[in-house]
Amino acid sequence: IIALDVAWVVLVSVASFGISGAIVVGPWSPVAHVVVSGVALFVLTALPMRHFLLRQRREVEEREELLGSECARRCFESRLVRALDMAVDEPAALGVAVSAVCSLSPTIGVEVLLADSSKAHLAQAARSEHDGAPAEGCDVGTPRSCPAVRQGHAIRFDDSQEFDACPHLRRPSGVPVSAVCIPISVMGSSVGVVHAVRAREASFAELEIAGLSAVTHHLGARIGLLTAMRQSQLQANTDPLTGLLNRRCLEHEVRALMHDDQAFALVLADLDNFKVLNDTHGHDAGDRALRIFARILRDTLRKCDLVCRYGGEEFLVVMPGLTAGEAASAFDRVRMELDAAAAGGQMPLFTVSAGVVDTDDGATLSELVTIADRCLMRAKADGRNRIVTGPSS
């Protein structure tokens, strides 16, 4: 455009000087022609040029704003992932998610609803507790009752009083809100929903919705990983038939007790005539007897007691803080519960014998187990279905 302007002025100047030589005009006539034509052309070309330059400026500003938003989003996600990686359990991960949402804006109230083990009910697992958060939570009770869970993607409601708003947003207080609901997915299955609300007048910005989506996505991934790790740890530490601790895990726990110089009693128990039970009624009956005895141990003993299937029909129980005599009394209740369960006729009759020692009888776990095994053999020799304590008792 500038080049055309210059060319036009030159042409007009040449033409003006030629005309001024042919026609008698004042001495300033060629100059006047140049000025007038130049001004006219500049006016005609300056407006498009200004429009072009302003459009370029707007595009640059929009591009810079977009790049800034993308940089902020990536920085937020990076911090979120780092925080979730440090969460060692589900409550810690939920706390990180709620804090991350609150960092997006202090006016956002958020709650996380998770399904129970049956996947049939939703319950509040975490929520924000700051002054700007709305006090009322979502009253949806089942996953299928939540539109976001049913549709499998985020849903935005700008006004809870509109006819097409989620019915669970219509609050008892009658205060209108705007909301964003995003389902939490673990391995393709919806396990809950992130429910974010704020005052109706302050609707959610696109950057905030992107942040909420990132929080929900990474929270679901972390919950899935923690669940898998928990199940893997459970399988590594428990006996698959009875659900009790396995031998390796119990030995690790006992070493920890001994490292802390904590006294404990040890009970080595064995089901009487278990081979006869297997041969007479089959291995299914034997497995059922093992599971029933394991359930009685869990239900009768203390929560802090370590109960282990030591091998075959042998069980090992470690009771922190008890002497051999106290442990024998506690295990006698187990023996009576077993008699009561067998008397119900729901399984073949079987009994249990046990040897009981405590940390005064030996310095290591292997020594205690050896002494307890001798006591168990004495109980078997004395007629079974009885408890024999160690030498220190």
Buried (B, 14 or more C-beta within 10 A) or exposed (E): EEEEBEEBBEEBBEBBBEEBEEEEBEEEBBBEBBBEBBEEBBEEBEEEEEEEEEEEEEEEEEEEEEEEBEEEBEEBBEEBEEBBEEBEEBEBBBBBBBBBBBBBBEBBBBBBBBBEEEEEBBEEBBBBEEEEBBEBBBEBBEBEBBBBBEEEEBBBBBBBEEEEBBEBBEBEEEBBBBBBBBBBBBEEEBBBBBBBBBBBEEBBEEBBBBBBBBBBBBBBBBBBBBBEEEEEEEEEBBBEEBBBBBBEBBBEBBEEBBEEEEBBBBBBBBBBBBEEBBEEBEEEBBEBBBBBBBBBBBEBBEEEBBBBBBEEBBBBBBBBBBBBBBBBEBBBEBBEBBBEBBEEEEBBEBBBBBBBBBBBBBEEBEEBBBBBBBBBBBBBEEEBBBBBBBEBB
